[in-house]
Amino acid sequence: MAKKNNDAPGMRGDRSRNDDGQLRQKRSDTHIGTIEKKYDIDLGVRSDMHLGTYLEKNNIASLNDLINDKKADK
């Protein structure tokens, strides 16, 4: 059986969906270094900072908002 593609149109990478079809949220304990490498951005903080901490400190709602804001800045 072929692998089912769960990616949303226009989404980069492997983002799985929950049972209800909603995109799964990125874990808040993901290191910023991982995000910087994957999305080719520089957030100007230590690479071992957690995503959840960064989002909370900068009042950003989601990883998607962060990525879109940083890509728009380029």
Backbone as CSV, one residue per row, in Angstrom:
resi,resn,N_x,N_y,N_z,CA_x,CA_y,CA_z,C_x,C_y,C_z
1,MET,0.841,-1.171,0.000,0.000,0.000,0.000,0.888,1.236,0.000
2,ALA,0.548,2.222,-0.799,1.322,3.460,-0.894,1.116,4.306,0.351
3,LYS,2.155,5.076,0.690,2.073,5.968,1.841,1.093,7.102,1.540
4,LYS,0.206,7.355,2.468,-0.777,8.422,2.310,-0.111,9.764,2.602
5,ASN,-0.329,10.731,1.718,0.256,12.056,1.887,-0.664,12.890,2.770
6,ASN,-0.202,13.227,3.964,-0.994,14.005,4.913,-0.632,15.478,4.912
7,ASP,0.285,15.889,4.037,0.726,17.275,4.035,-0.357,18.197,3.501
8,ALA,-0.455,19.347,4.091,-1.379,20.361,3.597,-0.780,21.009,2.361
9,PRO,-1.617,21.462,1.430,-1.080,22.137,0.252,-0.233,23.346,0.671
10,GLY,0.955,23.457,0.113,1.824,24.579,0.420,2.666,24.407,1.671
11,MET,2.489,23.334,2.425,3.269,23.113,3.645,4.607,22.498,3.294
12,ARG,5.655,22.953,3.967,6.976,22.377,3.793,7.178,21.266,4.805
13,GLY,7.844,20.209,4.383,8.220,19.153,5.305,7.090,18.198,5.623
14,ASP,7.366,17.309,6.549,6.399,16.287,6.949,5.623,16.764,8.153
15,ARG,4.459,17.314,7.942,3.603,17.754,9.041,2.383,16.843,9.041
16,SER,2.295,15.992,10.014,1.179,15.063,10.074,-0.073,15.757,10.593
17,ARG,-1.178,15.081,10.432,-2.457,15.619,10.870,-3.003,14.782,12.025
18,ASN,-3.818,15.409,12.856,-4.522,14.696,13.910,-5.683,13.919,13.288
19,ASP,-6.354,13.118,14.080,-7.474,12.323,13.579,-8.591,13.184,13.007
20,ASP,-8.752,14.404,13.535,-9.818,15.270,13.038,-9.406,16.062,11.800
21,GLY,-8.198,15.849,11.283,-7.749,16.512,10.070,-6.947,17.769,10.312
22,GLN,-6.927,18.288,11.531,-6.161,19.487,11.872,-4.672,19.158,11.854
23,LEU,-3.863,20.100,11.365,-2.422,19.891,11.390,-1.937,19.777,12.828
24,ARG,-1.042,18.831,13.060,-0.471,18.631,14.380,0.422,19.817,14.718
25,GLN,0.347,20.299,15.947,1.190,21.401,16.403,2.611,20.909,16.626
26,LYS,3.584,21.754,16.323,4.987,21.432,16.568,5.221,21.409,18.066
27,ARG,5.972,20.435,18.535,6.238,20.318,19.972,6.957,21.552,20.484
28,SER,6.560,22.021,21.651,7.155,23.238,22.202,8.568,23.017,22.729
29,ASP,8.977,21.761,22.898,10.333,21.512,23.386,11.340,21.299,22.251
30,THR,10.936,21.605,21.024,11.851,21.560,19.892,12.872,22.684,20.037
31,HIS,14.132,22.369,19.798,15.177,23.383,19.914,15.124,24.367,18.747
32,ILE,15.415,25.611,19.049,15.425,26.673,18.045,16.434,26.357,16.932
33,GLY,17.548,25.730,17.278,18.546,25.360,16.271,17.962,24.461,15.199
34,THR,17.075,23.571,15.582,16.411,22.684,14.632,15.513,23.487,13.690
35,ILE,14.786,24.437,14.244,13.897,25.286,13.447,14.721,26.143,12.484
36,GLU,15.806,26.731,12.985,16.655,27.576,12.141,17.227,26.788,10.964
37,LYS,17.676,25.586,11.230,18.262,24.758,10.179,17.205,24.340,9.158
38,LYS,16.063,23.901,9.626,15.017,23.393,8.732,14.452,24.485,7.832
39,TYR,14.247,25.683,8.372,13.600,26.754,7.617,14.585,27.822,7.121
40,ASP,15.897,27.589,7.324,16.952,28.478,6.851,16.713,29.929,7.294
41,ILE,16.553,30.097,8.595,16.370,31.426,9.186,17.306,31.562,10.382
42,ASP,17.582,32.796,10.794,18.386,33.051,11.983,17.532,33.846,12.957
43,LEU,17.255,33.271,14.112,16.395,33.914,15.092,17.184,34.713,16.120
44,GLY,18.494,34.636,16.086,19.327,35.457,16.950,19.315,35.069,18.411
45,VAL,19.026,33.817,18.706,19.053,33.322,20.086,19.869,32.035,20.128
46,ARG,20.122,31.555,21.337,20.861,30.301,21.488,20.104,29.157,20.827
47,SER,20.826,28.249,20.215,20.197,27.156,19.486,19.551,26.122,20.404
48,ASP,19.894,26.140,21.705,19.289,25.166,22.612,18.037,25.703,23.312
49,MET,17.608,26.926,22.961,16.357,27.457,23.516,15.188,26.658,22.937
50,HIS,14.147,26.462,23.727,12.976,25.728,23.264,12.042,26.637,22.477
51,LEU,11.391,26.051,21.495,10.460,26.790,20.652,9.361,27.448,21.483
52,GLY,8.804,26.730,22.434,7.731,27.268,23.266,8.163,28.503,24.036
53,THR,9.375,28.497,24.544,9.912,29.641,25.274,10.065,30.837,24.346
54,TYR,10.607,30.590,23.154,10.802,31.674,22.180,9.463,32.290,21.768
55,LEU,8.488,31.445,21.467,7.178,31.946,21.051,6.526,32.762,22.161
56,GLU,6.633,32.282,23.392,6.030,32.982,24.530,6.713,34.337,24.773
57,LYS,8.048,34.355,24.749,8.792,35.595,25.001,8.507,36.660,23.948
58,ASN,8.271,36.225,22.715,8.079,37.154,21.607,6.610,37.328,21.227
59,ASN,5.723,36.778,22.043,4.278,36.917,21.832,3.868,36.509,20.413
60,ILE,4.319,35.325,20.009,4.002,34.774,18.693,3.103,33.562,18.925
61,ALA,2.030,33.459,18.154,1.016,32.426,18.381,1.448,31.029,17.946
62,SER,2.214,30.922,16.859,2.525,29.594,16.339,3.825,29.609,15.542
63,LEU,4.321,28.425,15.251,5.503,28.284,14.413,5.227,28.858,13.033
64,ASN,4.041,28.659,12.519,3.684,29.175,11.202,3.797,30.700,11.162
65,ASP,3.298,31.362,12.186,3.405,32.824,12.255,4.868,33.260,12.321
66,LEU,5.671,32.548,13.074,7.098,32.850,13.189,7.785,32.736,11.833
67,ILE,7.565,31.641,11.139,8.209,31.394,9.856,7.770,32.446,8.831
68,ASN,6.485,32.719,8.768,5.995,33.700,7.799,6.547,35.087,8.071
69,ASP,6.648,35.472,9.347,7.200,36.780,9.705,8.674,36.880,9.311
70,LYS,9.446,35.839,9.580,10.879,35.859,9.289,11.135,35.805,7.790
71,LYS,10.337,35.058,7.050,10.509,34.988,5.592,10.140,36.326,4.959
72,ALA,9.156,37.032,5.523,8.752,38.336,5.006,9.839,39.381,5.245
73,ASP,10.631,39.195,6.322,11.699,40.142,6.663,12.870,40.065,5.696
74,LYS,13.028,38.931,5.029,14.189,38.738,4.134,14.084,39.564,2.899
